Every structure is written in structure tokens, then in C-alpha cells.
Amino acid sequence: MTTIRRSLAYSLGSSYFSLPLQIISTMVVSRLLTPAEIGVFAVAAVFAALASTFRDFGVAEYLIQEKELTAEKIRAALTVNIAVSWSMCSLLFLFAPTAGDFYRDPGVTEVMRVQAFNFLLIPFGAVTMAYFRRQLDFRPVFIAGMWSGLASFTTVLCLAWLGFGYMSLAWSSLAGIVVMVGVSMWFRPADFPRWPGLNGVGRVVHFGKFASGIYIFGQIGKGAPEMIIGRAQDLVGVAMFSRGYGVVELFNRSFLNAVVPVCLPYFAHDSRETGSVNNGYLKSICYLTAIGWPFLAFIGVFAYALIRILYGNQWIDSVPLSQILCLAAAIELIHYLAKEALLAEGDVRRSNALQMGLQGGRIAGLFAVIPFGLTGACVGLLVAAVFGCALCQWHLHSALGLRWRDVLRSCLPSLLITLLSVAPVAVWVVFEPISEANYIRFALVGGLITVSLWLLSLRLFGHVLWAELVGLSKKLRSSLRK
């Protein structure tokens, strides 16, 4: 368990180091760039993210879950990663003009062509980082993420200030990848295979064709709102949705993006040691919802204040979108790690089928209500989240024997903690609506009240997270005394 805590500490440290940089850059860029310029990058980024998912081809997951990892298997994984990555680079570069014509904006083409160069470099760092994750050694991952974040942050601020518009976002992405790959190669173990190999490629491809589907369908579903809204409406609509979802992404950036990379190797380790992931999965749900539900509830209540502070008054129309998306994210959080649990058990086919169903429901929900505008699109995503939660539970029960009552038992303390933490400030907002005159006061005082009540409720209900926080506090005090 000490190794898991250390891994989480490094992963969370990386997230909390990069989060302020992302927030500051978002605040500056949202004021220097127009909604149309941000919409151009948002649409192009969807295609790059989709290509990136193909590029992964489940190679990292293969290395993490493999029962007996050898140098030969690592070489085979590197071969597959290079082949797929360079293919995606070519496709993205060649497809860019078609995408620009489809969205009636040449800027989409320009951004995609810069992003294509990322795929030439990524394989030389991705396999090494996957190996570190398998070993639950997140120190190199932390250092690489730290320097990569600094490079992206510096690049985007300088270029945006100099008037590069949406291209400042494209070049900052490339700068971050260059630094990430360089640092990963610096930390590569001396005996780590450096060259690709063909022996064992078939095994990697067999696993990857199912595992990659999980993330491909996931990325399609994640990018579907921008792609559908961009075509059905316009790029300004894309930007409004993007900013509404942006405050929800604060939770992903500050917590989920740090926790999920640790969960798959943690579940895989449990599966190798005990033969089951159920206990680890239920414990993860307990932790995630105890942190995530109060966080998302706070964002929903104070959406006006947060969007006004982060993005400026030109984005206020995205407030109701953000509130609906917060509720959808809270529902998704119940089974956010379902795919990782199935992968850790080696059931890659079922995990792939689950992802296909989840994202199919998401896209269907969007198409059903997109005629009702941006609010309709968010409601469609909310309905899809409810459907997805039920689908995840069905798969987990069928594959792992996980019962609804066990899941609900893990979530019930989190629900009580959320109500106690956020209800007082929600009542405050009802009696004194947030406005241009008081949004800063609401954000500061409301945040302080919510965090204080959250800590109090953790202790009151004897939540396992409270014991973790107390233990961390003792270690910090002990280290400061030395």
C-alpha cells in the first residue's frame, strides 16, 4: 500500500503542479483570443486527440497488464507504437485540408498539420513511461509532466501575446511533447530495450486491436459534442460548449487525470496477487465520489463565479451548460473506472464492448436533442450518463460479480458528505443570486465554507479518506520538523 500512496502522491503532485499553469494560461488565452479562434483549435484538437487514441493502440495497457514482461515484448510494443504513430502522423497531415473544408475554416487545417508532428516523437517516450507506470514508479512521470507543462505554458503565453492566435495553442502542444519525450529518454533505465523488434508483434497487435477500441470509442464520444455542434451550428457554439465543459474539466485535471493512471496498474497488481479487483474497485469508488461529488456540486452552484473569473464576461452564456454537465459528470463518476477494472482482469473484449456501448449512447443522446441547441446537447449527455452508469454495472456484475448494493454502499457516505458540504452555500446562492457585483466574494467565501464543511463531514462520518488525510498531515509535520 505504501507504493500505491507514493505513486498517487507523485501523480497528484504532477497534476497540482500543472493545474495552476493550465488555469493561468486559460485565463490569459480566453482574453487574448476570440471565441471563434478558440473554436478553431477546439475542433482541430478533437481530430488530434482521436488520432492520438489510435496511436496508443493499447500498447501501454498491454505492457501494464502483461503477466510476465520481457525485453522481447517491450521491443515488440515499441515496434507497434512506432508503426501506428507514424501512420497517424501521415493521416492527420493529409486529412487536414478536408477537415478545414468541412468546417469552412482554413485555421483547422493549420492547427492539425502542426499537431501531426507530435506523432513522430511520442513513441520514443510512451513505451518508457508505460514501463514506469507498470512498476508503480511515478517519479519520472512526475518530472516529465512538470517540465512538459512548463514548456507548454511558456510557449502559449508568449505566442498568444505576440498575436499568433489559435496557432499559439498548436505550437504549445508540440513544445510540451518535445520536452516530455526528452525527459522520458533521460530517465530510461540503462538495460531498457532501445530498439524495436518483430518477435512478439502479433501478440501486441492482438491485444491492441481490442484495447485501442476502448480508447478510440472513448475519444469519439468525448469529441462528439464539438464535432457535432461545430457542424450543426458554428465554431462559436463549439467554443461556448468548450468553456462550459472547461470548469467541469477542473476536476479531471486536478484529480482524475492523476488517479486514473495509477488505478490500472493498481487493479492489475491486485488481480495478480489476489485474483480479484472488486475490493480495490469499491475502495476507489469510495474515494472518488467522496472527493468528486462535493467538487462537482460546488462547481455547479458557483458556475457563474468560476466562469467569470476564469474566462471573462464574454463566456457567461456557458453557465447553464456547465451546470448540466456537472450533474452528468457526477453520475459518470460512479463507474468511471469500470473499463480499467475489466482491463486489469484481462477481459479486454468486454471492456471494448462496454466502451462502444457508452459512447454509442453518448452520440445517440447528442443527435436526439441537438435541434434544441446547446442546452439540448447537454441534456442529451446527461441522459447518456444515466444509461452509461446502468450499462457499466451490468458488465461489472456479469464479469466480476459486482453487485449494485455493494456499489451503493460505497457511494452512500459520499452522498451525505456532499449534502453537508454544499447545501449551506447552495441555500446562500438561492437567497442572494451571484451577479457581476459579488462573484469574487462568492467564489472565495463559498470555497472556504465548502472545504471546511467537507473536512468536517469526512471526520463526522468517519470516512476512510479522513484517515488518509490525517496520516498525510502527520507525515508532513514530521518531515517539517527534521
BELPEFEN-V83933 format. One record per pair of residues at least 6 apart in sequence whose C-alpha atoms are under 6 Angstrom apart, sorted by the first residue. I is the first residue (numbers start at 1). GAP is how many residues later the second one is. Records with the same first field share a line. If there is no record, write none. Layout:
I=GAP, GAP
//
This chain:
7=129, 131
10=128, 129, 132
11=247
12=246
14=128
15=239, 243
16=238
18=131
27=283, 284
30=281
35=201, 204
36=199, 200
37=129
39=196, 197, 199, 200
40=68
41=125
44=64, 68
46=177
50=169
51=37
53=162, 163
55=29, 30
57=151, 155
58=150, 153, 154
60=70
64=70
65=203
75=121, 122
76=121, 122, 124, 125
78=118
79=117
81=42
82=41
85=34
86=34
89=27, 30
92=24
93=20, 23
96=13, 16
97=12
100=6, 8, 9
111=59
118=56
125=56, 59
134=131
144=36, 39
148=28, 31, 32
151=24, 25
152=20, 23, 24
155=17
156=12, 13, 16
159=9
160=8
210=139, 142
211=137
213=139
214=138, 141
217=139
221=138
226=12
229=9
230=8
240=78
244=74, 77, 78
245=77
248=78
264=76
267=10, 77
268=76
270=7
271=6
286=124, 125
289=125
290=124
293=37
294=124
296=30
300=23, 26
303=16
304=15
305=134, 138
321=54
328=54, 57
332=53
339=12
342=9
358=30
361=23
362=19, 22
365=15, 16, 19
366=11, 14
369=7, 8, 11
370=6, 7
396=6
397=6
417=40
421=29, 32, 33
422=28
458=8
459=7
//
